[in-house]
Amino acid sequence: MITASVCTIGDEILIGQIVDTNSSHIARALGETGVRVTAMTSIPDDGDRIVADLDAALRSSDVVVATGGLGPTKDDITKPALARLWGREGWYEHAGQKARVISILHSRGLDVLDVNLQQAMVPEGCDVIENKLGTAPVMVFRFDAARYGHPATLYSLPGVPYEALGAIPDLIADIRAHYPLSDIRHKTLMVYGLAESALAKKIEAWEDALPPQLHLAYLPNQLTGVRLRLSAYGMEEAAAESLIEAQIRALRPLLGSYLYSEQDDTLQATIGRLLRGTGKTLCAAESATGGMISHLITSVSGSSEYYKGSITSYAAEIKEKLLGVEDEVIKTKGIVSKEVASQMAEGARKLLGCTYAVATTGWADKTGDEFEPAGTVWVAVSGPEGTRAARFQYKNGRERNIERFAASALNELRLYLENERQLADKEVTKQKSLIC
């Protein structure tokens, strides 16, 4: 199997100034292509370290993908370091990338400076994949077996995430053209409502009985739940898909309603699929989540078809004046309570004229009151089948609590919609049986 290392270059990653998202996207694309990523490395802005660390990566991997340090300013030392590693002193101007540099700068109304044109200068003998989205090209250094004991290829991508991600399809195409790739098949299942440890315990017997050709990975995320990835390595496509599907058939009953999608997905996208094309609408009344539910729902393309909007009723008087929450309920039950959440959802649904409404009220951090401790949220969903509410408690910091509050609200909404759909399907089946 072809192996790869992914390397990021830049002090800004090592000091935590920016988050490295490039590596995860690159690794995922490589894995889906049949290349096994065996290492990820972050390298500082130091020429000697860049040369040494990339040299070590090339010794242990067939493919090395590096990102970062290819800007037009003098502090970017990656390109000279790559030239040293490559072992050639000459440079040449790549005409195609130069034309792109000029076109990009003109389209932005900027002057073409010498430092910009330097982006098109690359070490002699390296191949170039033109950067369609920026000025720094993707440089490709192909080392023969004499250097590292095996043919090895170094790809140097720009560090700007937009440009790095845009270069991935061309990177994958080049790898496919130069390497015999093994078959890797992945199947993703999205689960919400079970902690990773509880999920592992629930499916322990199933996991222990997996065939040796299959590998299971748990990938938790507080906004999407636990992503289960089932992978088959080195198998024919049809055989791999058949084996994976057989295992998933056995897994579905174990997961039940915790399973919300059989693709790499989000709760908000699942909700969109449940609502799109139905003519039904949705709104939100948010307190503890401060607009995050609305943000997540509207991050889905086409959500305007079913999502009307939200009311961020952070203060008690807004809950009362706009949503009709009763002052007496707040005083006797607490502002973080089943009753308040339910009245918020019902009020929003009435005020905005929606089929469904989801509401949250909670304590995201240290405060709390005599009714509920910090980290508690009440979520309510109101719709044609009535209003139902659920309580959740998390013991994280404020930001993480708010994210988990929002995800819990989306999941409660998802369960409500799925239950309603199941009831409708049963009614259709009943009517058909009566006709027959």
C-alpha positions in Angstrom: 0.0 0.0 0.0 1.2 3.5 -0.8 2.0 5.5 2.3 2.0 9.2 2.9 3.1 11.9 5.4 1.3 15.2 5.7 3.5 18.2 6.8 2.5 21.7 7.7 5.1 24.5 7.7 4.8 27.6 9.7 5.4 29.0 13.2 1.8 30.3 13.3 0.5 26.7 13.6 3.1 25.7 16.3 2.2 28.7 18.5 -1.5 28.2 18.1 -2.1 31.4 16.2 -4.1 29.5 13.5 -5.7 26.1 13.5 -4.4 23.5 11.0 -7.4 22.4 8.9 -5.4 21.6 5.8 -3.9 18.4 7.2 -7.3 16.8 8.0 -8.7 17.6 4.5 -5.6 16.3 2.8 -5.5 13.1 4.9 -9.1 12.4 4.2 -8.7 12.8 0.4 -5.6 10.6 0.4 -7.3 7.9 2.4 -10.4 7.9 0.1 -8.0 7.5 -2.8 -6.2 4.5 -1.4 -3.1 6.2 0.1 -2.5 5.4 3.8 -1.4 8.4 5.8 1.0 7.2 8.5 2.3 10.5 9.9 1.5 14.2 10.4 4.2 16.7 11.2 4.3 20.4 12.0 7.5 22.1 11.0 8.7 25.6 12.2 9.8 28.4 9.9 13.4 27.3 10.0 15.2 26.3 6.8 17.4 23.6 8.3 14.4 22.0 10.1 12.3 22.1 6.9 15.0 20.3 5.0 15.7 17.7 7.8 12.0 17.0 8.6 10.9 16.7 4.9 14.0 14.5 4.2 13.0 12.2 7.1 9.4 12.1 5.9 10.5 11.1 2.3 12.6 8.3 3.7 9.6 6.7 5.5 6.8 7.5 3.0 6.1 7.2 -0.7 4.3 10.5 -0.8 4.8 13.6 1.3 2.3 16.5 1.1 3.5 19.8 2.6 1.5 23.0 3.0 2.5 26.5 4.0 5.3 29.0 3.6 5.0 29.9 0.0 4.0 33.6 0.1 5.6 36.5 -1.7 7.2 38.1 1.4 10.8 37.8 2.4 10.0 35.8 5.6 8.8 32.9 3.6 11.8 30.6 3.5 10.1 27.4 2.4 10.9 27.6 -1.3 14.7 28.0 -0.9 14.6 25.1 1.6 12.8 22.9 -0.9 15.5 23.8 -3.5 18.2 22.7 -1.0 16.4 19.4 -0.4 15.9 18.9 -4.1 19.7 19.4 -4.6 19.6 21.7 -7.7 20.7 25.3 -7.8 18.9 26.6 -10.9 15.5 28.2 -11.1 13.0 28.7 -13.9 9.9 30.8 -14.5 6.8 28.8 -15.0 4.9 30.6 -17.8 1.4 29.2 -16.9 1.6 30.2 -13.2 3.0 33.6 -14.2 0.0 34.2 -16.4 -2.3 33.2 -13.5 -0.5 35.6 -11.1 -1.0 38.5 -13.4 -4.6 37.6 -14.1 -5.4 37.2 -10.4 -3.8 40.5 -9.4 -5.5 42.4 -12.3 -8.9 40.9 -11.3 -8.4 42.3 -7.8 -7.4 45.8 -9.1 -3.8 45.4 -7.8 -0.5 46.3 -9.4 1.8 43.4 -10.5 5.0 43.7 -8.4 8.3 41.9 -8.8 7.6 40.0 -5.5 4.4 38.7 -7.0 6.1 37.5 -10.2 8.6 35.7 -8.0 5.8 33.2 -7.1 6.1 31.8 -10.6 9.9 31.0 -10.1 10.4 27.4 -9.2 13.5 25.1 -8.7 14.9 23.6 -11.8 13.6 20.2 -12.7 10.5 20.2 -10.5 7.1 19.8 -12.0 4.3 22.4 -11.4 0.6 22.0 -10.9 -0.8 25.4 -11.5 -2.7 27.1 -8.6 -6.0 28.1 -10.1 -7.0 30.1 -7.0 -3.8 31.9 -5.9 -0.4 33.0 -6.9 1.8 30.2 -5.4 2.0 27.1 -7.6 2.0 23.5 -6.4 5.6 22.2 -6.8 6.2 18.5 -7.4 9.6 17.0 -6.6 10.0 13.4 -7.9 12.9 11.5 -6.3 14.1 8.2 -7.8 14.8 5.1 -5.7 18.5 5.9 -5.5 17.9 8.8 -3.1 15.6 7.2 -0.5 15.5 3.5 -1.4 12.1 3.8 -3.0 10.5 6.3 -5.5 9.3 9.3 -3.4 7.3 12.4 -4.3 7.1 15.6 -2.4 4.1 17.9 -3.1 4.4 21.5 -1.8 1.0 23.2 -1.6 0.2 26.8 -0.5 -0.8 27.2 3.1 -4.0 29.3 2.5 -6.8 26.8 3.2 -8.9 28.0 0.3 -6.0 27.4 -2.1 -4.8 24.2 -0.5 -8.2 22.6 -0.6 -8.7 23.8 -4.2 -5.4 22.0 -5.2 -6.5 18.6 -3.7 -8.2 17.3 -6.8 -5.2 18.0 -9.0 -2.9 16.5 -6.3 -5.0 13.3 -6.2 -5.1 13.1 -10.0 -1.3 13.3 -10.1 -0.8 10.6 -7.4 -3.2 8.3 -9.4 -1.2 8.9 -12.5 2.1 7.9 -10.9 1.3 5.2 -8.3 -0.5 1.9 -8.3 -3.1 2.4 -5.6 -4.7 -0.2 -3.4 -8.5 -0.2 -2.9 -9.8 1.4 0.3 -13.5 1.6 1.0 -15.0 3.7 3.7 -18.6 3.8 5.1 -19.6 6.4 7.5 -22.4 6.3 10.1 -23.5 9.3 12.1 -24.7 8.7 15.7 -26.0 11.3 18.2 -27.2 10.9 21.8 -24.6 8.4 23.0 -21.2 9.3 24.5 -18.3 7.6 22.7 -17.7 5.2 25.6 -21.4 4.3 25.9 -21.6 3.7 22.1 -18.5 1.5 22.2 -20.1 -0.6 25.0 -23.4 -0.8 23.2 -21.9 -2.3 20.0 -19.0 -4.1 21.7 -20.1 -7.6 20.6 -20.8 -6.5 17.1 -17.3 -4.8 16.9 -15.6 -7.9 18.3 -17.1 -10.0 15.6 -16.0 -7.8 12.7 -14.1 -9.6 9.9 -10.3 -9.0 10.0 -10.5 -7.1 6.7 -12.6 -4.3 8.3 -11.5 -1.6 10.7 -13.8 0.6 12.8 -12.9 4.1 13.9 -14.7 6.3 16.4 -14.6 10.1 15.6 -16.5 12.2 18.2 -17.5 15.8 17.6 -19.8 17.8 19.9 -21.8 19.3 17.1 -22.4 16.2 15.1 -22.1 13.3 17.6 -19.9 10.3 16.9 -18.9 9.4 13.4 -18.4 5.7 13.0 -16.1 4.9 10.0 -16.0 1.4 8.8 -13.0 0.8 6.4 -12.1 -2.1 4.1 -8.5 -2.3 2.9 -7.1 -4.2 -0.1 -10.3 -5.7 -1.3 -12.1 -5.7 -4.6 -14.7 -2.9 -4.7 -17.8 -5.2 -5.0 -16.5 -7.6 -2.3 -15.7 -4.7 0.1 -19.1 -3.0 -0.4 -20.9 -6.3 0.1 -19.0 -7.1 3.3 -19.5 -3.6 4.7 -23.2 -3.6 3.9 -23.7 -7.0 5.7 -22.1 -5.6 8.8 -24.2 -2.4 8.7 -27.4 -4.4 8.4 -26.5 -6.1 11.7 -25.6 -2.7 13.3 -28.7 -0.7 12.4 -31.0 -2.4 15.0 -28.4 -1.9 17.7 -28.2 1.9 17.1 -31.9 2.5 16.5 -32.9 6.2 16.6 -29.3 7.1 17.7 -28.3 6.6 14.0 -29.3 9.7 12.0 -27.4 9.3 8.8 -25.4 6.7 6.8 -23.1 9.3 5.2 -20.6 11.9 6.5 -23.3 14.3 7.7 -24.6 16.9 10.2 -27.8 17.2 12.2 -28.8 20.3 10.4 -28.4 18.7 7.0 -30.5 15.8 8.2 -33.2 18.2 9.4 -33.1 19.9 6.0 -33.8 16.6 4.2 -36.7 15.9 6.5 -38.3 19.3 5.8 -37.4 20.0 2.2 -40.2 19.5 -0.3 -42.9 19.1 2.5 -44.1 22.7 2.5 -43.6 22.7 6.3 -41.6 25.5 8.1 -39.4 25.9 11.1 -38.3 28.6 13.5 -36.3 28.9 16.7 -36.5 30.7 20.0 -33.0 30.8 21.6 -31.8 31.9 24.9 -28.8 29.9 26.1 -27.7 29.1 22.5 -27.6 32.8 21.5 -28.3 32.2 17.8 -26.2 29.2 17.2 -29.2 27.0 16.3 -30.1 29.5 13.6 -26.6 29.7 12.4 -26.3 25.9 12.0 -29.6 25.6 10.3 -28.9 28.3 7.8 -25.5 26.9 7.0 -27.3 24.3 4.9 -27.8 25.4 1.3 -31.5 25.8 0.5 -32.6 26.2 4.1 -34.6 29.3 3.2 -37.2 26.9 1.7 -38.2 25.8 5.2 -36.5 28.0 7.8 -38.3 31.3 8.7 -36.1 32.7 11.4 -35.4 33.0 15.1 -35.9 35.1 18.2 -32.9 35.4 20.5 -34.9 36.0 23.7 -31.9 36.3 26.1 -33.6 38.5 28.7 -36.7 37.4 30.7 -38.7 40.4 29.5 -38.2 39.4 25.9 -39.4 35.9 26.7 -42.5 37.4 28.2 -43.2 40.2 25.8 -42.5 38.5 22.5 -43.0 34.8 23.2 -45.7 35.0 25.8 -43.8 33.2 28.6 -45.7 33.7 31.8 -44.0 35.7 34.5 -45.5 33.4 37.2 -44.0 30.4 35.5 -40.5 32.0 35.5 -40.9 32.8 39.2 -42.2 29.4 40.3 -40.4 27.1 37.9 -37.2 29.0 37.1 -36.2 30.6 33.8 -34.3 27.4 33.0 -37.2 24.9 33.1 -39.4 22.6 31.0 -42.3 25.0 31.3 -40.3 28.1 30.1 -38.7 26.2 27.2 -42.2 24.8 26.1 -43.8 28.2 26.2 -40.9 29.7 24.2 -41.3 27.1 21.5 -45.1 27.5 21.4 -44.8 31.3 21.4 -42.3 31.3 18.6 -44.3 28.9 16.5 -47.4 31.1 16.9 -45.6 34.5 16.4 -43.7 33.4 13.3 -46.4 31.2 11.9 -44.3 28.0 11.5 -45.1 24.3 11.5 -42.4 23.6 14.0 -40.4 25.6 16.6 -37.4 24.6 18.7 -36.4 26.5 21.8 -33.6 26.5 24.4 -33.2 28.0 27.8 -30.2 27.1 30.0 -27.2 28.1 32.1 -24.1 27.9 30.0 -21.5 28.5 32.7 -21.1 29.2 36.4 -24.3 30.9 37.3 -27.2 28.5 37.7 -30.0 29.2 40.3 -32.0 27.5 43.0 -33.9 25.5 40.3 -31.1 24.2 38.0 -27.3 24.0 38.2 -24.8 25.4 35.7 -24.5 23.5 32.5 -28.2 22.7 32.4 -30.3 23.3 29.3 -34.0 22.6 28.6 -34.9 22.0 25.0 -38.5 22.1 23.7 -39.9 21.3 20.3 -43.4 22.3 19.3 -45.3 21.1 16.3 -48.6 19.5 15.1 -48.1 16.5 17.4 -47.8 18.8 20.5 -44.9 20.1 22.5 -42.2 18.0 24.1 -39.2 19.0 26.2 -36.0 17.4 27.3 -33.3 18.3 29.9 -29.6 18.0 29.3 -26.6 18.7 31.5 -23.0 19.2 30.5 -19.9 20.0 32.5 -17.8 21.9 30.0 -16.7 25.5 29.6 -19.2 28.1 28.3 -18.3 27.9 24.6 -18.5 24.0 24.5 -21.7 24.0 26.6 -23.4 26.3 24.1 -22.3 24.1 21.2 -23.6 21.0 23.0 -26.9 22.8 23.9 -27.4 23.7 20.2 -26.6 20.2 19.0 -28.9 18.6 21.6 -31.7 21.0 20.4 -31.1 20.0 16.8 -31.2 16.3 17.7 -34.4 16.7 19.6 -35.9 18.4 16.6 -34.6 15.6 14.3 -36.2 13.0 16.6 -39.5 14.9 16.6 -39.6 15.1 12.8 -38.6 11.5 12.3 -41.3 10.3 14.8 -43.9 12.4 13.0 -42.9 10.9 9.7 -43.1 7.4 11.1 -46.6 8.1 12.4 -47.6 9.5 8.9 -46.2 6.4 7.2 -48.1 4.1 9.6 -51.3 6.0 8.8 -50.8 5.7 5.1 -50.2 1.9 5.5 -53.3 1.6 7.6 -55.4 3.5 5.0 -54.1 1.3 2.2 -54.9 -1.9 4.2 -58.5 -0.6 4.7 -58.9 0.1 1.0 -57.6 -3.4 0.2 
